Protein backbone atom coordinates (compact mmCIF):
# COMPACT_ATOMS: atom_id res chain seq x y z
CA UNK A 1 0.00 0.00 0.00
CA UNK A 2 2.64 2.50 1.04
CA UNK A 3 4.81 1.47 -1.87
CA UNK A 4 1.94 2.41 -4.21
CA UNK A 5 1.54 5.76 -2.46
CA UNK A 6 5.25 6.46 -2.71
CA UNK A 7 5.27 5.66 -6.42
CA UNK A 8 2.17 7.80 -6.92
CA UNK A 9 3.89 10.63 -5.09
CA UNK A 10 6.93 10.35 -7.40
CA UNK A 11 4.69 10.38 -10.47
CA UNK A 12 2.76 13.41 -9.25
CA UNK A 13 5.95 15.38 -8.58
CA UNK A 14 7.35 14.34 -11.97
CA UNK A 15 4.16 15.52 -13.69
CA UNK A 16 4.25 18.84 -11.80
CA UNK A 17 7.91 19.48 -12.66
CA UNK A 18 7.51 18.36 -16.29
CA UNK A 19 4.30 20.27 -16.99
CA UNK A 20 5.56 23.30 -15.07
CA UNK A 21 8.77 23.51 -17.08
CA UNK A 22 6.91 22.83 -20.32
CA UNK A 23 4.54 25.73 -19.65
CA UNK A 24 7.08 28.30 -18.48
CA UNK A 25 9.83 27.31 -20.92
CA UNK A 26 13.50 26.80 -20.28
CA UNK A 27 16.10 29.25 -18.99
CA UNK A 28 16.95 30.60 -22.45
CA UNK A 29 13.31 31.33 -23.16
CA UNK A 30 12.85 32.97 -19.76
CA UNK A 31 15.85 35.20 -20.44
CA UNK A 32 14.39 36.29 -23.80
CA UNK A 33 11.02 37.06 -22.18
CA UNK A 34 12.80 39.15 -19.57
CA UNK A 35 14.77 41.03 -22.25
CA UNK A 36 11.59 41.73 -24.17
CA UNK A 37 9.96 43.04 -21.02
CA UNK A 38 12.91 45.35 -20.56
CA UNK A 39 12.63 46.57 -24.17
CA UNK A 40 8.91 47.30 -23.86
CA UNK A 41 9.44 49.05 -20.55
CA UNK A 42 12.29 51.09 -22.10
CA UNK A 43 10.01 52.14 -24.96
CA UNK A 44 7.42 53.37 -22.47
CA UNK A 45 9.82 55.53 -20.45
CA UNK A 46 11.56 56.75 -23.60
CA UNK A 47 8.25 57.83 -25.14
CA UNK A 48 7.27 59.63 -21.92
CA UNK A 49 10.55 61.45 -21.87
CA UNK A 50 10.36 62.49 -25.52
CA UNK A 51 6.78 63.67 -25.20
CA UNK A 52 7.68 65.50 -21.99
CA UNK A 53 4.21 66.68 -21.21
CA UNK A 54 3.65 69.81 -19.19
CA UNK A 55 6.46 71.68 -20.86
CA UNK A 56 5.23 74.55 -22.99
CA UNK A 57 6.52 75.20 -26.48
CA UNK A 58 8.40 72.03 -26.59
CA UNK A 59 9.42 70.73 -29.97
CA UNK A 60 9.88 67.08 -30.69
CA UNK A 61 13.54 66.18 -31.20
CA UNK A 62 14.75 65.27 -34.67
CA UNK A 63 16.65 62.21 -33.49
CA UNK A 64 17.32 60.24 -30.32
CA UNK A 65 20.58 62.11 -29.77
CA UNK A 66 18.64 65.36 -29.44
CA UNK A 67 16.33 64.14 -26.70
CA UNK A 68 16.64 66.65 -23.89
CA UNK A 69 16.16 65.73 -20.24
CA UNK A 70 12.61 66.11 -19.08
CA UNK A 71 12.03 67.25 -15.51
CA UNK A 72 9.99 64.77 -13.58
CA UNK A 73 10.75 61.86 -15.85
CA UNK A 74 13.47 59.37 -15.22
CA UNK A 75 16.33 58.89 -17.60
CA UNK A 76 15.59 56.20 -20.10
CA UNK A 77 17.60 53.60 -21.91
CA UNK A 78 18.00 54.65 -25.49
CA UNK A 79 19.71 51.44 -26.52
CA UNK A 80 18.59 47.88 -26.79
CA UNK A 81 19.96 46.04 -23.74
CA UNK A 82 21.19 43.08 -25.80
CA UNK A 83 22.22 44.30 -29.24
CA UNK A 84 23.08 47.80 -27.97
CA UNK A 85 21.49 49.25 -31.11
CA UNK A 86 19.60 52.48 -30.47
CA UNK A 87 15.83 52.16 -30.43
CA UNK A 88 14.18 53.42 -33.61
CA UNK A 89 12.71 56.88 -33.18
CA UNK A 90 10.55 58.30 -35.95
CA UNK A 91 9.10 61.77 -35.90
CA UNK A 92 5.83 61.39 -37.76
CA UNK A 93 4.88 65.09 -37.88
CA UNK A 94 5.14 68.15 -35.67
CA UNK A 95 3.10 66.63 -32.87
CA UNK A 96 3.50 62.91 -33.07
CA UNK A 97 6.23 60.31 -33.04
CA UNK A 98 6.82 56.67 -32.42
CA UNK A 99 9.60 54.61 -30.88
CA UNK A 100 10.17 51.01 -31.91
CA UNK A 101 12.20 48.03 -30.79
CA UNK A 102 12.82 44.62 -32.18
CA UNK A 103 11.89 41.85 -29.76
CA UNK A 104 13.53 38.47 -29.42
CA UNK A 105 10.19 36.65 -29.35
CA UNK A 106 7.18 36.94 -31.62
CA UNK A 107 4.93 39.55 -29.96
CA UNK A 108 1.88 37.98 -31.59
CA UNK A 109 2.02 34.94 -29.32
CA UNK A 110 -0.88 34.83 -26.86
CA UNK A 111 -0.75 37.33 -24.04
CA UNK A 112 -0.48 34.64 -21.42
CA UNK A 113 3.08 34.03 -22.54
CA UNK A 114 4.34 37.59 -22.78
CA UNK A 115 3.42 40.46 -20.48
CA UNK A 116 2.92 43.09 -23.14
CA UNK A 117 1.03 46.30 -22.71
CA UNK A 118 -2.11 46.94 -24.65
CA UNK A 119 -0.92 50.12 -26.39
CA UNK A 120 1.82 48.33 -28.31
CA UNK A 121 1.60 48.55 -32.07
CA UNK A 122 2.70 45.33 -33.71
CA UNK A 123 4.68 45.71 -36.91
CA UNK A 124 6.14 43.17 -39.28
CA UNK A 125 8.72 40.77 -37.93
CA UNK A 126 9.12 41.08 -34.17
CA UNK A 127 9.01 44.86 -34.19
CA UNK A 128 6.78 46.68 -31.73
CA UNK A 129 6.22 50.40 -31.44
CA UNK A 130 4.70 52.91 -29.07
CA UNK A 131 3.24 56.01 -30.71
CA UNK A 132 2.45 59.32 -28.98
CA UNK A 133 0.49 62.33 -30.14
CA UNK A 134 1.03 65.60 -28.41
CA UNK A 135 -2.67 66.54 -28.37
CA UNK A 136 -3.65 63.19 -26.92
CA UNK A 137 -4.94 63.57 -23.44
CA UNK A 138 -4.58 59.88 -22.89
CA UNK A 139 -1.41 58.93 -24.61
CA UNK A 140 -0.29 56.26 -22.21
CA UNK B 1 2.27 14.00 45.78
CA UNK B 2 4.81 11.38 44.69
CA UNK B 3 6.17 11.56 41.17
CA UNK B 4 6.00 8.76 38.64
CA UNK B 5 9.72 8.16 39.13
CA UNK B 6 9.05 7.36 42.76
CA UNK B 7 6.16 5.11 41.76
CA UNK B 8 8.48 3.24 39.43
CA UNK B 9 11.15 2.94 42.14
CA UNK B 10 8.55 1.70 44.62
CA UNK B 11 7.37 -1.02 42.25
CA UNK B 12 10.93 -2.12 41.59
CA UNK B 13 11.65 -2.37 45.30
CA UNK B 14 8.37 -4.15 45.95
CA UNK B 15 9.03 -6.70 43.20
CA UNK B 16 12.58 -7.20 44.45
CA UNK B 17 11.21 -7.88 47.94
CA UNK B 18 9.10 -10.68 46.43
CA UNK B 19 5.63 -9.07 46.60
CA UNK B 20 3.05 -10.29 44.09
CA UNK B 21 1.63 -7.96 41.50
CA UNK B 22 -1.83 -8.24 43.08
CA UNK B 23 -0.46 -7.13 46.47
CA UNK B 24 1.36 -4.20 44.91
CA UNK B 25 -1.80 -3.16 43.04
CA UNK B 26 -3.81 -3.27 46.25
CA UNK B 27 -1.23 -1.23 48.13
CA UNK B 28 -1.07 1.38 45.40
CA UNK B 29 -4.85 1.58 45.10
CA UNK B 30 -5.05 2.27 48.82
CA UNK B 31 -2.52 5.04 48.35
CA UNK B 32 -4.80 6.70 45.80
CA UNK B 33 -3.13 5.79 42.47
CA UNK B 34 -5.57 5.20 39.65
CA UNK B 35 -5.96 1.88 37.92
CA UNK B 36 -4.39 3.03 34.64
CA UNK B 37 -1.44 4.59 36.43
CA UNK B 38 -0.79 1.33 38.29
CA UNK B 39 -1.11 -0.81 35.14
CA UNK B 40 1.24 1.47 33.20
CA UNK B 41 3.77 1.48 36.01
CA UNK B 42 3.65 -2.31 36.47
CA UNK B 43 3.92 -2.84 32.71
CA UNK B 44 7.28 -1.11 32.78
CA UNK B 45 8.65 -4.29 34.37
CA UNK B 46 8.65 -7.65 32.62
CA UNK B 47 6.61 -10.42 34.21
CA UNK B 48 9.37 -12.90 34.93
CA UNK B 49 10.56 -14.60 38.09
CA UNK B 50 14.00 -13.14 37.48
CA UNK B 51 15.37 -10.83 40.15
CA UNK B 52 16.11 -8.00 40.15
CA UNK B 53 13.04 -7.04 38.05
CA UNK B 54 13.72 -6.67 34.32
CA UNK B 55 12.72 -3.33 32.81
CA UNK B 56 10.79 -3.30 29.53
CA UNK B 57 12.10 -1.07 26.74
CA UNK B 58 10.92 2.53 26.91
CA UNK B 59 10.46 5.24 24.31
CA UNK B 60 13.63 7.07 23.48
CA UNK B 61 14.38 10.67 22.60
CA UNK B 62 17.55 11.45 20.71
CA UNK B 63 18.95 14.53 19.03
CA UNK B 64 19.78 12.46 15.96
CA UNK B 65 16.12 11.41 15.64
CA UNK B 66 15.02 15.00 15.98
CA UNK B 67 17.35 16.09 13.19
CA UNK B 68 16.31 13.34 10.79
CA UNK B 69 12.56 13.46 11.41
CA UNK B 70 12.25 17.23 11.67
CA UNK B 71 14.13 17.46 8.38
CA UNK B 72 11.97 14.79 6.75
CA UNK B 73 8.70 16.35 7.83
CA UNK B 74 9.87 19.89 7.09
CA UNK B 75 10.83 18.87 3.57
CA UNK B 76 7.51 17.05 3.22
CA UNK B 77 5.54 20.10 4.34
CA UNK B 78 7.34 22.58 2.07
CA UNK B 79 7.33 20.13 -0.84
CA UNK B 80 3.62 19.32 -0.50
CA UNK B 81 2.68 23.01 -0.37
CA UNK B 82 4.70 23.78 -3.48
CA UNK B 83 3.41 20.70 -5.30
CA UNK B 84 -0.13 21.96 -4.70
CA UNK B 85 0.81 25.49 -5.80
CA UNK B 86 2.40 24.32 -9.07
CA UNK B 87 -0.51 22.02 -9.94
CA UNK B 88 -3.11 24.66 -9.06
CA UNK B 89 -1.38 27.31 -11.14
CA UNK B 90 -1.26 24.87 -14.05
CA UNK B 91 -5.01 24.33 -13.65
CA UNK B 92 -5.53 28.10 -13.62
CA UNK B 93 -3.57 28.40 -16.87
CA UNK B 94 -5.89 25.81 -18.44
CA UNK B 95 -8.86 28.06 -17.74
CA UNK B 96 -7.48 31.60 -17.88
CA UNK B 97 -5.90 33.37 -20.82
CA UNK B 98 -3.80 36.02 -19.15
CA UNK B 99 -1.54 34.24 -16.73
CA UNK B 100 1.90 35.69 -17.15
CA UNK B 101 2.13 36.82 -13.53
CA UNK B 102 1.98 33.24 -12.24
CA UNK B 103 4.98 32.04 -14.24
CA UNK B 104 7.26 33.08 -11.41
CA UNK B 105 5.28 30.93 -8.98
CA UNK B 106 5.63 27.90 -11.23
CA UNK B 107 9.37 28.47 -11.54
CA UNK B 108 9.76 28.82 -7.78
CA UNK B 109 7.56 25.81 -7.06
CA UNK B 110 9.45 23.65 -9.54
CA UNK B 111 12.74 24.73 -7.97
CA UNK B 112 11.50 23.70 -4.54
CA UNK B 113 10.23 20.36 -5.86
CA UNK B 114 13.51 19.57 -7.60
CA UNK B 115 15.29 19.96 -4.27
CA UNK B 116 12.63 18.66 -1.86
CA UNK B 117 11.28 15.58 -3.64
CA UNK B 118 14.52 13.58 -4.04
CA UNK B 119 15.63 14.60 -0.53
CA UNK B 120 12.36 13.44 1.02
CA UNK B 121 12.46 10.19 -0.92
CA UNK B 122 16.04 9.50 0.10
CA UNK B 123 15.39 10.30 3.78
CA UNK B 124 12.26 8.15 3.89
CA UNK B 125 13.73 5.12 2.16
CA UNK B 126 16.91 5.36 4.24
CA UNK B 127 14.85 5.50 7.45
CA UNK B 128 12.80 2.52 6.35
CA UNK B 129 15.91 0.44 5.85
CA UNK B 130 17.20 1.46 9.27
CA UNK B 131 13.86 0.56 10.89
CA UNK B 132 13.89 -2.85 9.24
CA UNK B 133 17.40 -3.48 10.52
CA UNK B 134 16.92 -2.16 14.07
CA UNK B 135 13.39 -2.35 15.52
CA UNK B 136 14.55 -0.31 18.53
CA UNK B 137 14.10 2.76 16.32
CA UNK B 138 10.35 2.12 16.45
CA UNK B 139 10.50 3.37 20.01
CA UNK B 140 11.61 6.83 19.01
CA UNK B 141 9.21 9.23 20.69
CA UNK B 142 10.14 12.01 18.27
CA UNK B 143 9.32 9.79 15.31
CA UNK B 144 5.94 9.02 16.77
CA UNK B 145 5.17 12.64 17.60
CA UNK B 146 6.17 14.00 14.23
CA UNK B 147 4.22 11.27 12.46
CA UNK B 148 1.12 12.27 14.41
CA UNK B 149 1.78 15.94 13.67
CA UNK B 150 1.95 15.08 9.95
CA UNK B 151 -1.35 13.22 10.32
CA UNK B 152 -2.87 16.19 12.12
CA UNK B 153 -1.80 18.67 9.44
CA UNK B 154 -2.98 16.38 6.64
CA UNK B 155 -6.33 15.82 8.35
CA UNK B 156 -6.75 19.55 8.97
CA UNK B 157 -5.99 20.29 5.33
CA UNK B 158 -8.49 17.69 4.17
CA UNK B 159 -11.19 19.12 6.42
CA UNK B 160 -10.45 22.66 5.27
CA UNK B 161 -10.58 21.49 1.67
CA UNK B 162 -13.95 19.89 2.29
CA UNK B 163 -15.29 23.03 3.95
CA UNK B 164 -14.03 25.19 1.07
CA UNK B 165 -15.72 22.89 -1.43
CA UNK B 166 -19.05 22.99 0.40
CA UNK B 167 -18.77 26.76 0.76
CA UNK B 168 -18.08 27.09 -2.96
CA UNK B 169 -21.06 24.88 -3.66
CA UNK B 170 -23.33 27.04 -1.51
CA UNK B 171 -22.08 30.30 -3.04
CA UNK B 172 -22.45 28.90 -6.53
CA UNK B 173 -18.73 29.05 -7.29
CA UNK B 174 -18.32 25.32 -7.75
CA UNK B 175 -16.77 25.53 -11.20
CA UNK B 176 -14.74 22.84 -12.91
CA UNK B 177 -11.66 24.95 -12.21
CA UNK B 178 -12.42 25.07 -8.50
CA UNK B 179 -13.19 21.38 -8.32
CA UNK B 180 -9.92 20.48 -9.99
CA UNK B 181 -7.99 22.67 -7.57
CA UNK B 182 -9.82 21.28 -4.55
CA UNK B 183 -9.22 17.80 -5.93
CA UNK B 184 -5.48 18.45 -6.08
CA UNK B 185 -5.41 19.55 -2.43
CA UNK B 186 -7.46 16.49 -1.46
CA UNK B 187 -5.21 14.17 -3.41
CA UNK B 188 -1.96 15.47 -1.90
CA UNK B 189 -3.25 15.77 1.69
CA UNK B 190 -5.13 12.47 1.44
CA UNK B 191 -2.08 10.68 0.09
CA UNK B 192 0.10 11.97 2.92
CA UNK B 193 -2.54 11.07 5.51
CA UNK B 194 -2.91 7.53 4.18
CA UNK B 195 0.85 7.06 3.95
CA UNK B 196 1.47 7.89 7.62
CA UNK B 197 -1.74 6.27 8.82
CA UNK B 198 -0.63 3.02 7.22
CA UNK B 199 2.83 3.36 8.72
CA UNK B 200 1.38 3.76 12.22
CA UNK B 201 -1.05 0.86 11.81
CA UNK B 202 1.69 -1.36 10.51
CA UNK B 203 3.83 -0.46 13.52
CA UNK B 204 1.06 -1.08 16.04
CA UNK B 205 0.43 -4.45 14.46
CA UNK B 206 4.03 -5.49 15.02
Interface residues (C-beta under 8 A of the other chain):
Chain A: X1 X2 X5 X6 X8 X9 X10 X12 X13 X16 X17 X19 X20 X21 X23 X24 X30 X110 X111 X112 X113 X114 X115
Chain B: X79 X83 X86 X87 X90 X93 X96 X97 X98 X99 X100 X101 X103 X106 X107 X109 X110 X113 X114 X117 X121 X124 X187 X188 X191 X194 X195 X198 X199 X202
